[in-house]
Amino acid sequence: MWGLRLRSAPAYVRVRVTSVAALSALVATTVGSALFVISLDHSLEVGLVSTARQEGSAIAAQLADGASPQQVVITGGDDVVVQLVSSNGRVAASDNEATMGRPLRSQPGTSTDRTVPGQEDHFTIVAKRIHATDAISLVVVGRSTEQADRARDVAIALLSIAVPVVVALLALIVWVSIGRALRPVEAMRREADAITSAHLHRRLAVPPGDDEIPALALTLNEMLDRIDQSHRLQRQFVSDASHELRSPLSAIRQTAEVADAYPERTSLPALAHDVLSESSRLENLVNALLLLARLDDTGSQPERGLVDLDDLVLEEVTRVRRTTDVSIDVSHVSAGQTEGSKILLGQVVRNLLDNAVRHASAQVSVCLQEEDEHVTMCVDDDGPGVPAEDADRIFERFVRLDEARAQEGGGAGLGLAIVRRIVDVAGGAVEVGRSPLGGARFRVVVPAAD
């Protein structure tokens, strides 16, 4: 069902856009045509009234020049009606015997769409008062609306044909244009549909141009790059985790097999010590993997609150001092407060201290200060340091610069990766450089509490 929807999506968009465009054009052209017809009808009506008034003025001028009423009412056309109305309200003269009965208008003004005795057409009537003679007080002129009606009907007929043709032509243009515009999208859809987990190296072809569709293809390719990179990292993580988990399990099994084969050569306390040591290493590794998994889960946010980093540093230094002979200097630790998870930030301090003690020759120094809007913590050691080319790689998972030493110390190459991930979640940054003591300096910067 979902695949069918995907396949029909371009066609659905094409139909929808074409329908909306055609409907909008139909409404617009219909309204425009109606307004045009109304405007045309009004213009024709105004023209008839103007012509009738001019004819009435001409008749009034002829009467003023001494022409008789019977002479001025002669028009010779069926589309014009003329009446001269006397001061007593009777028709004194007319160009048609059928209109001698009563005046078409008894007062000055204009009448539209009037019927006239003896005529089939409708007329626009204009009455004009004159003072040229004492016998005639009103000139009435009527103009037939036949030509105006015919012009309006022709316009309506033409528009009735033109509107559907224009709408259909517009719909065809939109249909073809949308089809051409969506053709690269459909091609990208087919290519994306063919990309599976086994073909994550494939990328979509970017259409030519600089509009939204090439931008969409570039964005999708960037997304595929991120997915491919995440998939490779996941495979690498699973491979590395499997390797790391296999080492303590193999050691436990080998110890047990030797004790079983040669019981006289292995004492129970020695066997227990070896098994407990490797199981502790295994437990630490599993806990580190679980912590990384929780940190990678964007939907699982740790509980946040105010954290006194100086208290965490002093607690962890006290813990470490019980298990090592390395000197740890905390004379440069001052107050510093941030917002975050106390448990996770404590893990940062613990991992950095354990890493420094593991690599130090004799001395470790911790400094902490709050300045402006940031809290900075530095952990220094007098060990061999970190080569500049490995400054970024050291924070990757399962990376150990000294494999033999890491194995002996129980490190799995996850401590610094956990530090970077926790600091990232806290909105800070961590970096490694050269320490004044001669070894490595790990510098953590996190936002200070408001």
C-alpha positions, 0 to 999 in steps of 0.5 A: 500500500505504501509503495503504491502511494509512493508510485502514485504521488507524482501523478497525484501532485500533477492532477492536484496542481492541474485541477487547482490551476484550472479551477482558479483560471475558470473562476478568474476568467468567468468573473472577468468575463462577467465584469467585461459584459457588465462594463460593455453593456454599461458603455453601450447604454451610455453611448445610446443616452449620449447619442439621444441627448445630442439628437435632442439638442439638435432638434431643440436648436432647429426649433429655435431656428424656426423649424416647424415641429413636423419638420424636425421629427422626421428621422427616416430610421426605424431605430429612432423615435422622436416626440415633441410634447406640448406644455399641456402634456400632449404629443404635438408631433412624432415621427410615427403615428403609433406614438402619437397617443401619449408621451413616452416620458412626461418629465425630463430624464432617462428611461432604459429598456422601454417598449414603444408602440409599433416597435418590436425593439426595446428603446432607451428614452431621453427627455429634454426640456426646451424653451425654444417655443411656447407650444413645445416644452419637451423633446423626447428621443428614443434609441433602439437597443437592438445593436447594443443587445446584439453586440452584448450577445456576440461578446457573451457567445465569444467569451463562452467559447474562449473561456473554456478554450483558455482554461483547457489550454492552461490546464494542458500547459500546467499538466505538461509543465508539472510533468516535466518538472516532476520527471527528475523527482520521479527519477530520484524516487526510483533511484532512492527506491533501489538503494538498500542497506547493501547499496548505501554507496550509491547516490542520486543523480543531480539534475542540471540547474540551480533550482529546488530539485537539484538542491533536493537531490544534493540534500538527499545525497548528503543524507545518504552520506550520513546514513552510510557513515553511520552504518559503517560506524555501526558495523565497525562498533559491533566488530570492535565490541565483539573483539573486545568482549571476546578477549576477557571471555577467552582469557576466562575460558583459557584459565578454566581449561588449564585449571581443569586439565592440570588441577595440581598446577593451579590453586583455587585462589589463583583461579578465582583471582584470574576469573574475577579480574577478567570478569571485572574487565568484562563488566567495565566494558559492558557498562561502557557500551551501555553508557555509550548506547544511552548517550547515542539515544537522542530520545533518552535525555539524562536528568539535568540539574545544577552540578558543582564540578569542584565537588566532583573533582575532589571526590574523584581525586580522593577515590583515585588516591586510595589506589595509586601512588601517583601524586595528584595536585588539586591546588588550582581547583576553584569553584565552578558550577554548570547544568547537566547530569551529575552522574555523567559529569562525574563519569567525565572526571573519573575517566580523565583522572583514570586515564591521566593516572594510567599514563603518568610517570609520577605526577597528575595535576587538576585545575578548575576555574569558572570564567565569564560564561564557561567552566574550564577543567584541565587534567595534566600528566607527566606521561608520554603525551599524545602525538599531534596527529592522534589528537582527534583520533584518540576520542574515537571508540576502541582507539588505543595508542599503546595496545600493550599498555592498554591491555595491561591496564584494562582499558578498552579504548572507550573512556575518552569516547565516553568523555567526548560524548558526555561533553557534547551532550552537555553543550561543551567541548573537549580537546587534548594538547601538550601539558606543562608537566610534559605529558598530555593535557585534557581540557574540558569547557562546559557552559557555566550555570545561569 
